């Protein structure tokens, strides 16, 4: 049985779902492939899609410390970076022992995997639409103590043996492979999902903020839209509120790409994985930008120009002003669905290394 390693950033769920999109395409080509996964993203997310996995709960990356889905805490990020790096020899040796039979190590912007691959002498593959040094750079003027971490991470990323970039892209560099968005594939028909949610003939509005908890202070406004059925993901527990609101807990068995495909409109944080899944489904989208987050501008450009969606700021999301956009957006035709998954392109490239 062939084996590979995969180190995944725990910043939200987007890096994990992108890696899953690649890994499920790779296992479709190599059904017996065993994957060693290293991250703190919940194991259940990987079990939804992948067979033959070993899961190790390991802090692979700090990324940004989030206070909620839309705000980052830079001082806390720096404090965690100060305690996380540089990697200890003991940690590298221990992880290298777990990966001793791996043919290569795939890293979704968790540079710890690159260091482990170098230690055991196997190729490392970096896949990204941004790297952490690029994200940190705009903050360095206000927080100069962040510069040393950005510089160290930049050096780690340079040591990857193969570099893959995927749209929506933040900064184009010389890479071994470039591809379109990577997503987990839809499983069930929209009508099936709508029956399971008990939407009836209402318009389904899906609100999703990725893998980070977010409060929604707008419940009282939603009864003004009796023809819409609002589905919120990532909540503490699953429950119905009134006649047109369904809350889904963050560990719900409802498969996120299926929810997006079933929705008439997706209201979401401007994050990679949700955008990629909207791209797959041809979803109407209202995307919320994150203040001062460098990835926001490239993602919003992609939403406007490729998905023909709408972008709003966090204030207009939290105060519910976006609700006034629903009637007109529901009259617009859905964007075309796509049949090209960047995960298949990456899997074909990785197959050559197997």
N, C-alpha and C positions, 0 to 999 in steps of 0.2 A: 504494500500500500504506500503510495506516495504521500508525502507530508509537506505542508508549508506553514509558516507562521504569519500572523497578522496582528500588528500593533495599531490601535485605533484611539484617536483623541476622544476623551469623554466630554468635550465641549458640545452640549446639546446632544441630539441624536443624529444630526445630519452626516457626520463623518462615519458613524456606524452604518447608517442605511446606505450610504454611497458604497462603502466597502462590501456590504451584503449584496448590492447590485452586481458588483464584480464577481464576488465569490460564488453566487448562485449560478452565474453564467459559466464560471470555470468548472463547477461541479457538474453542470450539464454536459460538458465535454469530457470530464474525468470523474465518473460517478463514484469511484472509490477514494477520491482524494480526501485526506484527513487534514483538517485545519485547526491549528492551535491559535486561539484568540486570546489576546491580552488587552484588557480595558477594564474600566469600572462601569461602562454602560451595562444595564441589566442583561443577564444571560438569556432571558426569555425572548428578547428581541431577535437574537440570532437563531434560536431554536424554531422560530416561526418559518424560517426560510431554508436553513442549512442542515445537511446531514453530516455525520462523522466529524463532530467538532469536540475539541477539548477547550474548556473555558477556564482562564486564570484571571481572577479579579486582581488587577494590578493598576496602580496609578501610572499611566504611561505618559502623561502630559498635563500641563496646567491650563494652557490656553488663556482664557479670561474668566475670572470669577464673576458670576452673574448674580445680581441682587434679585432680578426677575428676568423674564424673557426679553425685555427691551432695554435693560440697563446693566452696565458692567461696573465693577468696583476696582479701579486700577490700583489704589494702595493695597488692597487685599491681594490682588493678583501678584504684585511685587513681593509681598510678604511670603506668599506660597512659593513663588519662584526661588526666593532666597533659601528656602529650606529643601527644595526639591533637587536642585543642581549644585555642583556637577554630579553626574551619575557615579555611584560608588562601584568599586571593583567587585564587591560582593554581590551587588544587585545584578550587574552585567553577567557575572559568572553563573549565578543562579538561573537567570532567564535563559542564558546560553545553554545550560543543561537541559532545560525544557525543550529547546529548539534544536537539539543536537542532530536529529534526523531530518530536519527541514531542508528542502531543496532551495528555497529562497524565503525572504521575509518581505511582506507587503506592509507599507506604512501609510496610513491616512493621516498625515501631518503629525504623527507621534514620533519624533526623532529618536526616542529611546530604542525603537526597533532597528534603526540604522546602526546604532552603536552595537547592539547585540549581533546583528548580521556580520558586522566587521570583526567582532570578537571570534565568531565561530567559522569565519571564512566562507560565507555563502552570499549570493547577491542580495542587495536590498533594492526595493522598488518604492519610490516616493510617488504618491498620487495626491494631487492637490488642485484647488482652484485659487488658493492663497497659502502662504506660509506664515508662521507666527512672527517672524522678523518683520515682514511687510505690514502685518496688523499693528505691531507695537510701534513702528516708526513714527506715526503721527502723534503718539502720546509722549514721545521722548523729550520734546521741548518742555513740556509741563512737568514731566516726571523723569529727570535725567538719570535717576538710578535704574531706570528700565533699559538704558542703552546697553549695559553689559550683557543682559539677558538676550536682547535682540541680536547682538553680535555673536554670542555663543550659539544661538539657535541657527543663525545663518550659516555658520561654519558646519554645524551638524548636517543641515540639509544638503550642503554642497557635497557631502561624502556619499550620498546615495549613488548606487551603481547605475540605476535607471530612473528616469524622471518622466512622469506622465502628468499632463495637464488636461483639465476637463472644464468645459463651459458649464455655467457662466463664469468666465475667467476674470480675475482681478488684475493680474500683471503677467503678460506674456513674456516668457523667457525661452531660451533654447532648450528643447525637450526631446526625448526619444519618441514620444507619441503624444498627439493631441486628439481629443475626441469631444463629442457633444455631451449633453447631460447624461448622468448615470442614475438609474432609478430601479427600484424593486418593481417587478411586473404586476399588473392587475390580475386578480384571480377570478373574481366573481362578477357577474353582470350587474350593472347599476340597479336594475329592477329588483334583483334579489336582495341587495343591501337595503334598498328603500323599504322593502317588506319587513326585513329584520328590525329596522329602526322604527317602523310604524309611522312613516311620514304621510301616508295617504296620498292625496293629490296636491299637497302643498309643495311650494318651491323649497328645496333643501339648501340651507345656508350653513356651510361648515366653517367653524372658527377653530384654528389650530395655531399654537405658538411653539411647535417643535417639542423638544424634550425638557424644557424649562417651565416651571410652574408660573402662571400668570393669573392675577385677579382680573375679573371682568365686571366693572362697576356700572353695568348698563341693563340689568335684568328688567327693570321697570319700563324701559323703552320698547321692549320687544313685543308687548301685547298690542302695539300699534300696527303690527304687521301680521294679522291673523291668517293671511294666505301663505306665510312663510313658516318653515319648520327649522329652528336653529339647533344645530348640533355642536356642542363644545367638547373639545378633547383636552386631556391632560389634567382633569380635575381630581380632587381627593377621592371621590366615590361616584358611582353611577347612580343617577336619579332623574326622574321627570320633574319639571317645574311648569305648572300650568298646562295649557293645551298645546303649546308650540315650542317648548324648550326641552332638550335632552342633554344631560351632562354625562360624559363618558370618563371613567377614571383612567389615569395614565397607564394602567396595565390592562386596559380593556382588550379583549380578544378580537375586537373589530380591527380588521387589517387596514392600515392607514391609506395605502394606495387605492384600495377599493372604496373607501369613504370619499376620497377626492374624486374618483371617477363617477361616483353617484351624485355628487353635489351639483347644484345649479350655479352656485357661486362659492368660491373658497376665499375666506378672509384669513390672512395669515401673516406671520412675521416674515420679512424678506430674508429667508434662509435657504440654503442650497437645496436640501432634500425635498422640501415642499414645492419649491419652484420646479425642480426636476420632475416630480410626480405630476404637477399641473401640466407640464410640457407633454408628458406621456398621454394624459387623459384629454387634452384639449379643454382645460377648465377655464372658465371666467375667473378672474382673480383680482382681489383688492389686497395689496401688500402693504404692510406697515414697516416703515424704515426705523432703524435704531439710531438715536441721536449719537453723533460722534463715533459711530462704528465704521471703520474704513471700508468694509465689504458692502455697505448699504448702497453706495452710488453705483458700482458695477452691476449689482443685482437688480436695482431699480431700472437701470438702462435696459437690461435684458427683458424685464417684465414689460416695459413700455414698447420696445421695438420688436420683440419676438413673440411674446405672449399677448400683446395688445391689451394688457391689463391696466389697472389703475393703481397708483401709489399714493399713500397718505403718510402723515407723520404720526408719532406716538400720541400726541395730544388729541388729534382728531379721531384717533381710534378709541382712546379711553373715554372721551366725552360723548361718543356715540354719533358724531356728525356723519360718519360714513354710512349710517343707515339711510340717509337721504339719497345715496347713490344707487341703492338697490333697484328701484323700479326701472330706471333707465338702463342699467346694466343687464337686467333680466331680458330686456327687449333685444339686446345685441346677440348676433349669432355666436356660437361657441367657436373658439379657435380650432384649427384642424388638429386631430390626434397625430401622434408620431409613431412610426414603426421602427425607428432606429434608436436602439439603446446603446449609449456609450459603454455600458458594462460589457456588451458582447464584443466590442472592438478591443477593449482592454483584455478581456479573457483570451481572445485570439493571440494577442501579443504575449501574454503570460504563458500560454500553452507551449510556446517555443522554448521557454525556460524549463519546462517539465520533460 
